[in-house]
Amino acid sequence: MPSKIAVVTGSNKGIGFGIVKGLCEKFDGRVYLTSRHEGRGQTAVNELKSLDLNPSFHQLDIDNEESVKTFRNHIKAHEGGIDVLVNNAAIAFQDDTTDSFGIRAEVTLATNYFNTLRACEILFPLLRPNAQVVNLTSALGHLSQIPSAELRGKLSDPSLTIGQLNELMNQFIRDAKNNKHIENGWGASSYAVSKAGVSALSIIQQSILQRDNRNISVNHVHPGYVDTDMTSHKGFLTVEQGASAPLLLALGGHHLKGQCVWFDSSVVNWYGPLPDKSILNINAIPT
C-alpha cells in the first residue's frame, strides 16, 4: 500500500512549522514541509532533521498558480495522493504599514481566501478516502466578528455556494477600496474578513465533499494567539501550543466534519457568540 502523505502549506516557520514537527513525531507516513522560498524551507527541514525527524520538502507558493500545479504534479507522480492537507499559509499586514486599507484588503484576501481556495481546488482531487483537511482560521474569523447582522446572515446561509461566497469577499474588497467597509458592516480588519471567509468556505467544502461518500473531513481551527512573526511575537501561546488543535484534527480519530475547533481543542459554535475574548489582544488585531 502507498505511504500516507501529509502536506502543510506555509510551514517553514511559526505554527506551520510546529504542525510539521508534530506530524513528523506522530503521523504514520511522509510529511511535506512546504515554503514559497526554497532556501528557508530547506533550513527548516534541516532544523527538524537535527532533531532526528525526517520531513520531505517541496517548494509551494499558494500565490502562484503554477507553483501549486507543479506541487500537485509532484505528489500525483511520486506519492499518488494526499491523506492530510493543512492549509496554513496566510499573511497579515503589520501595524506600521503605510499601504491604504483598500490595498491591504485586496492583498490579504488574495492570499488568505482566494489563493487558499485555488490551492484547494487544485489539490482536492488528490485527496484519498478518509483524508483530513484542516483550514487554519482565527478567533477574528469567528462569525461574531462581522458587525453587520445582514452580512452574518449571508455568510451563514446554509445554501451559500462558493461562487456566492467569492462575490461577498469581492464586495468587501470593493467596499474597502471605496472606504465604505465600516459603513457597510464589515468592520476594520481585512484579516478578520479573510478568515471569516475561510471558515465559511470550510463549511461549504465539507458539504460538497460529503456527497461523494469518501469520508473526507474538512474542519476549521483557531490555533490561538501564538508567539510568531505574524503576531510580532506578542502572542502568549507557544508554537507547540498553537499546533496542538490543528494536529488533533490532522491526525484523525475525532469524527468531526465541518466544525470550528478552538485552540484548546474544544468544538465551538461558529454561528454563536465568541467563546473567549481573553484570547484576543485588541491592540494587535491585524488590519
C-alpha positions, -999 to 999 in steps of 0.1 A, spaced: 0 0 0 12 36 -7 26 56 22 3 81 38 10 117 29 6 148 49 11 183 34 13 216 54 13 248 34 35 278 45 53 256 71 89 268 72 82 288 104 56 296 130 25 274 136 30 256 103 65 245 114 50 234 147 24 213 128 50 197 106 71 189 137 41 173 154 32 153 123 68 140 120 66 128 156 31 112 154 19 107 118 24 73 102 36 84 68 56 111 49 52 147 59 58 175 34 71 208 47 64 235 21 75 270 17 74 297 -10 111 303 -5 133 272 -12 162 283 10 141 290 40 122 257 35 155 237 34 167 255 65 135 245 83 139 209 71 175 208 83 164 221 117 139 192 121 165 167 108 188 178 136 160 166 160 160 132 142 128 140 124 126 135 86 102 157 67 103 160 29 105 194 13 89 209 -18 86 245 -29 50 257 -28 37 293 -31 -1 294 -30 0 329 -45 15 313 -77 -9 290 -96 20 273 -115 38 266 -82 6 249 -69 2 229 -101 39 218 -100 35 206 -65 3 188 -74 20 171 -103 49 160 -80 25 145 -54 5 128 -81 36 113 -98 56 103 -67 30 98 -39 -3 91 -56 -25 111 -32 -29 132 0 -42 120 33 -37 152 53 -39 187 39 -33 216 64 -40 249 48 -18 271 70 -3 297 45 -15 332 52 -4 368 56 -12 397 78 -1 433 75 20 447 103 8 478 123 34 501 107 23 495 71 17 526 50 -5 509 25 -41 520 22 -68 499 37 -80 491 2 -46 477 -8 -44 457 24 -78 443 18 -71 432 -17 -37 416 -9 -49 399 23 -80 384 7 -59 373 -23 -36 351 -2 -58 341 28 -90 334 9 -89 333 -29 -55 316 -33 -62 292 -4 -94 283 -23 -75 279 -56 -49 256 -39 -78 235 -25 -94 233 -60 -60 221 -74 -51 197 -46 -85 183 -36 -87 158 -65 -57 141 -49 -74 136 -15 -77 99 -6 -107 83 12 -107 93 49 -85 123 43 -83 152 68 -84 188 56 -75 214 82 -81 250 74 -63 275 97 -85 304 107 -86 327 137 -107 340 165 -111 370 143 -127 347 117 -155 338 141 -188 349 126 -195 372 156 -166 394 145 -185 406 114 -205 436 127 -234 435 102 -262 411 110 -271 411 73 -236 400 63 -235 374 91 -268 361 77 -253 358 42 -221 342 54 -240 316 75 -267 308 49 -268 270 46 -274 274 9 -244 296 4 -223 285 -26 -186 291 -32 -195 314 -61 -217 335 -38 -190 335 -11 -165 347 -36 -188 376 -45 -191 385 -8 -154 386 -5 -151 407 -36 -178 430 -23 -157 436 8 -127 445 -14 -148 470 -33 -161 485 -1 -126 487 13 -113 505 -18 -142 529 -16 -136 534 22 -171 520 29 -161 488 47 -170 501 82 -202 518 70 -213 486 52 -208 464 82 -175 446 76 -155 461 104 -120 474 104 -99 443 98 -93 427 64 -76 398 82 -108 391 101 -129 392 69 -104 369 51 -105 343 80 -143 345 82 -143 337 45 -120 307 52 -144 294 79 -175 298 57 -155 281 29 -147 252 52 -183 245 59 -192 246 22 -163 224 13 -174 198 38 -210 199 24 -196 193 -11 -172 165 -1 -199 148 20 -218 139 -12 -190 117 -27 -190 92 3 -152 92 7 -155 101 44 -133 132 40 -133 157 69 -129 194 65 -127 215 97 -115 250 105 -94 257 136 -83 288 156 -48 280 169 -48 308 195 -28 339 200 6 324 193 41 339 196 51 341 159 63 367 134 27 372 124 17 384 159 50 404 161 58 379 189 31 394 212 12 361 214 11 343 248 9 307 234 40 288 223 42 274 187 37 239 202 5 250 219 -7 267 188 -1 235 168 -19 212 192 -55 217 179 -46 216 142 -26 184 150 -57 168 167 -77 174 135 -49 163 111 -42 131 129 -79 120 126 -99 98 150 -121 127 160 -152 122 138 -156 159 133 -168 173 100 -174 210 91 -167 221 127 -150 251 142 -123 240 167 -107 263 192 -71 264 203 -79 243 234 -93 216 210 -129 223 221 -156 224 194 -173 258 193 -204 272 176 -191 294 147 -226 309 145 -228 318 182 -210 343 205 -172 345 206 -162 318 231 -135 337 250 -125 373 243 -95 370 266 -75 353 237 -77 385 217 -53 413 222 -74 442 208 -42 462 202 -27 436 180 -56 428 156 -42 428 120 -60 453 97 
